[in-house]
Amino acid sequence: MELPRDAEIATARRPLALVGLVFLAIQLAAFSLERPPSWDEAIYLSQVSPDTEPLPFVASRARGITLFALPVLQLGGSLTILRLFLAVASAAALVGAFRLWSPVIGAGAVAAAVLFAGAWPTLFYGSELMPNLWLALLAVAATAILARRLGLRERRSDELVAGGLVAVAAMIRPLDATVLAATLVLLPVGLRRATWSWVGFLVLGLAAGWAPWLVEMTARFGSLGDAFAAAARLGHTGRWSLVENVEQYLALSDGPSIGPVAHPQVPVSGPLWLLGLVVLVVMGLREAHRRGFVRSLLVPVAAGAALGAEYVVFTDAQAPRFLLPAFALIAIPAGLGLASIVIASGARARGRPWRAAWAVIASALVGVWLIQQVVVATRIEEDVTAQRASAVRVGRQVRALAARQPCFVSSESSFPIVAYVARCRGSDLGEVLTSWEERAERLARDGVRPFLALRRARKQDAPAGAVLVRTVPSGGGFAWYVYERA
């Protein structure tokens, strides 16, 4: 077995710090830290922000990600400070996670970190309060421990660390953590390298991470069965949609940040990106087989395939961020493949100029891809900022109208953003229009000021029992019309 020597491991770890610094620098230079919150972010932020009414927290969500924002917001920090904190923390976590792979794949860990950090969803979500990127980095770290056990000697702390990583992952994304833990348990069993302590710690970690969700949702829904049914219904799971999802994800390869796309058109970059990744993975597995540690590299391949299938096959909602864990894991064999082309080919280039040519071509292609990903990320940020800013303007108007009194706002789009900024309780429009007068009177009797925010192309007659109090431009020929109880 030809594993990296200590000198190669040390040499690989130094550039990883540089990758993290560049990742952080691009986030700070390309994106605005004052970016308004997204739909999901507003819901997470409302759970831990002072002087804010918690927005409805559906059963398909887990509260683990809110712990990232809790200390910043409770100490008086703004969303801008939180974004800075998340950007720094994600860069540090990126370095730490891929650093664990350096004893197994050496310089391949650096290449893997570059491939993952350079993808536009990774860049965009580095400073967003969303769980997918963090689950991805936890998966990279957890699989590194198993890969090291399969390729090197076992350490006493392996089981405890792996169980802890799975526990944190389950607090953030329970279902994703279950898929990850199942892979980490079943693969050693299949390779006849499992131990009772390894399985036990992973199962205990998974149970510990699931526990907060199980306790809360059982209390809210009355039974675990009802809680799981609600989570499945609202979490878009359980539907076989392979062909549609593949088409959608290829169409989303250069944005927007969420699907589905009404008329999906697959850009050329999508299939090329996928083809290049497949080629690098094959070359990485080939290199691992040549060096005698292919079993170690099967760990991220199996876990990445399982996490990818969870969303591509069994989920009927599409967003590129859903695939971040799968991509992070697949980037590991791809990174080894890239390193074998660039470094190994360069080292063996004497008398064989074609090897040096391969190294130059591969480096150039990756460089072009990285530039393209930054361009896509900045364009997507501009688009989402414009969309979110419209809802923020409405929320500020409602907040001014409420004048620090208890309030409730219903909106037909972006209701979490409107309600979070307004510091009101909130809900989707739903059937509110047909029963506005009755609901408004009920809220008023409870001392709550009701508001209604409609985004329309033109002004319409006010709902029964409502009066128009504000008109807020929205862009694209639309405007927000804010109504209050007459």
SULTABEL-V640563 format. One record per pair of residues at least 6 apart in sequence whose C-alpha atoms are under 8 Angstrom apart, sorted by the first residue. I is the first residue (numbers start at 1). J is the second residue. Records with the same first field share a line. If there is no record, write none. Layout:
I: J  J
This chain:
1: 291  292  293
2: 291  292  293
3: 103  104  105  291  293
4: 102  103  104  105  106
5: 103
6: 103
8: 106  107
9: 102  103  106  107
11: 107
12: 102  106  107  109  110
13: 99  102  110
15: 110
16: 95  98  99  109  110  113
17: 95
19: 95  110  113  114  117
20: 91  92  94  95
21: 91
23: 91  117  118  123
24: 87  88  91
26: 123
27: 87  123  124  126  127
28: 87
30: 374  378
31: 124  378  381
33: 80  81  83  84  127
34: 79  80  83
35: 80  385
36: 385  388  389  392
37: 388  417
38: 388  417
39: 414  415  416  417
40: 130  416
41: 128  129  130
42: 416  417  420
43: 54  55  56  57  416  417  420
44: 63  65  66  129
45: 66  69
46: 52  53  54  55  420
47: 53  54  55  66
48: 54  66  69  70  73  74
49: 70  73  74
50: 73  74
51: 423
52: 420  423  424
53: 420  423  424  425
54: 425
55: 416  419  420  425  426  427
56: 426  427
58: 231  234
59: 217  227  228  230  231  234
60: 230  231  232  234  235
61: 173  231
62: 171  172  173  174  213
63: 171  172  213
64: 168  171  172  173
65: 129  130  131  171  172
66: 129
68: 86  129
69: 82  129
72: 78  81  82
73: 79  82
83: 127  128  129
84: 127
85: 127
86: 126  127  128  129
87: 126  127
90: 126  127  134
91: 126
93: 137
94: 113  117  137
95: 113
96: 141
97: 137  138  140  141
98: 109  110  112  113  140  141
99: 109
100: 141  144  145
101: 109  141  144  148
102: 108  109  110
103: 148
104: 147  148  151  296
105: 336
107: 336  339
108: 332  333  335  336  337  338  339  340
109: 332  335  336
110: 335
111: 335  336  338  339
112: 331  332  333  334  335  336
113: 331  332  335
115: 331  335
116: 122  327  328  331
117: 123
118: 370  373  374
119: 370  373  374
120: 373  374  376  377
121: 257  320  321  324  377
122: 133  321  324
123: 374  377
124: 377  381
125: 133  321
126: 133
131: 172  173
132: 173  321  322  324  325
133: 321  324  325
134: 169
135: 169  172  173  176  177  325
136: 324  325  326  328  329
137: 325  328
138: 165  166  168  169
139: 165  169  180  325  329
140: 300  328  329
141: 165
142: 161  162  165  166
143: 184  299  300  303
145: 158  162
146: 184  296  299
147: 295  296  297  299
148: 154  296
149: 155
150: 193  295  296
151: 293  295  296
158: 198
159: 197  198  201  202
160: 201
162: 201  202
163: 201  202  203  204  205  206
164: 205
165: 205
166: 177  180  181  202  205  206  209
167: 205  206  207  208  209  210
168: 209
169: 176  177  209
170: 176  177  178  206  209  210
171: 209  210  212  213
174: 209  210
176: 307  310
177: 206
178: 206
179: 303  306  307
180: 303  306  307
181: 202  203  206
183: 299  302  303  306
184: 299  303
185: 194  198  199  202
187: 299
188: 194
214: 224
217: 223  224  227
218: 224  227
220: 227
221: 227
232: 238
236: 315  316  317
237: 314  315  316
238: 314  315  316
239: 313  314  315  316
240: 313  314  315  316
241: 312  313  314  315  316
242: 312  313  314
245: 312  313  316  318
246: 312
247: 264  266
248: 259  260  261  264  318
249: 318  319  320
250: 266  267  270  271
251: 261  264  265  266  267  270
252: 258  259  261  266  319  320
253: 267  269  270  320
254: 267  269  270  373  376
255: 376  380
256: 380
257: 319  320  321  380
258: 318  319  320
259: 317  318  319
260: 317  318  319
277: 331  334
278: 334
279: 334
280: 333  334  335  336  337  338
281: 330  331  333  334  335  336  337
282: 333  334  337
283: 333  334  336  337  338  340
284: 333  334  335  336  337  338  340
285: 294  297  333  337
286: 294
287: 336  337  340
288: 294  297
297: 332  333
300: 329  330  332  333
301: 329  330  333
303: 326  329
304: 325  326  327  328  329  330
305: 326  330
306: 326
307: 323  325  326
308: 323  325  326  327
311: 317  318  322  323
338: 362
341: 358  359  362
342: 358  359  360  362  363
343: 359
345: 355  356  358  359
346: 355  356  359
348: 355
349: 355  356
388: 414  417
390: 473  474  475
391: 414  415  417  418
392: 417  418  421
393: 472
394: 418  453  472  480  482
395: 417  418  419  420  421  422
396: 418  421  422
397: 422  470
398: 422  451  482
399: 421  422  423  424
400: 422
402: 449
405: 448  449
406: 424  447  448  449
407: 423  424  425  448  449  450  451
408: 419  424  425  426  443  448  449  450  451
409: 415  418  419  424  425  426  427  450  451  452  453
410: 426  427  428  429  432  451  452  453
411: 418  426  427  428  429  452  453  454
412: 428  429  430  453  454  455
413: 428  429  454  455
415: 426  427  428
416: 426  427
419: 425  426
432: 439
433: 463
436: 463  464  465  466
437: 463  464  465  466  485
440: 449  450  485
441: 485
443: 449  450
444: 450
449: 484  485
450: 484  485
451: 482  483  484  485
452: 482  483  484
453: 480  481  482  483
454: 480  481  482
455: 474  478  479  480  481
456: 478  479  480  481
457: 477  478  479
458: 478  479
459: 481
462: 468  483
465: 485  486
466: 483  484  485  486
467: 483  484  485  486
468: 481  482  483  484
469: 481  482  483  484
470: 481  482  483
471: 479  480  481  482
472: 479  480  481  482
473: 479  480
474: 480
